Amino acid sequence: MFLTVLYARAGAGVFSRAVTAGFWRMLLAASRIAGRARGKVLSFGGPLNLALFVLIWAAILTLGAGRILHPEGAGCV
């Protein structure tokens, strides 16, 4: 919990290093396809990475809340 919430450094979280590495690999592959516009494609990396982490954070938070509210998982209406 400490690493994810209170220790705000890049790469310090549980998922951040793996997600960032995978994201940059995909972005580099897309930039090679772009050819001359490679710099423009790579310039979107930081903002897209931040948006990706916000989406992952929201999904994990939603799944966690769902597990607390409905611990059995079955029988939900």
N, C-alpha and C positions, 0 to 999 in steps of 0.2 A: 504494500500500500504506500509506503514512504517513497519508493522509487517512482511510482506512477503519479502521485498527487503532489507531493511536496518538493521533490528534487527535480527542478525544471531545467534539465540540461539535455541536449540532443544526444540520443543514443543511450540514455540512462534507463529507459523504461523496459518493460518485458518484451514488447513487440516491436519497438521503434527501429532497432537496428536492422532486423530482418525485413520489415516492411519498406524501410528507406532503401535498402540495397536492391530489393526486387523492383521497386518503383524506378530507381535510376537505371537499372538494366533495361527495363521496358522503354524508358524515355530515350536512352541512347540508341536502342534499336530503331525507334521511330525517327530519331534525328538523322540516322544514316539513310533512311528512305527519303527524307525530305531534301537531301542534296544541298543546294546552295542556301536554303532556309534553315540550316541546321542550328545556327545560333538563336534564331527566333524560337524554334521548338524547345531548345534547352533553357531559354529564358523563362519559360512557363513552369519549369521544374519546381522551384521553391513554392510559389503560390498553390500549385496543384498538390504538392506534397502536404502542405498545411491543410488544404481542404480534405484530402484523403484521411489525414489523422483525425480531423473533426468528425468525419463520417464514421470512421472506425470507433471512435470514442462514443458517439451517440448510439451506434449499434450494440456495443458491449454494455453500455448503460441500460439500454432498453431490454436486452436479454437478461441481464442481472435482475432488473426490477420484475420482469415476468417470472423468473425463477423464484423470487421471494413471494410474489402474489399467488402464484399457482405452482407450489412445489411438486405436486404429483405429475403435472404435465398433461395428464389425460383427464377426460371428463369435463373439459371446459366447454361452456356453451357459447 
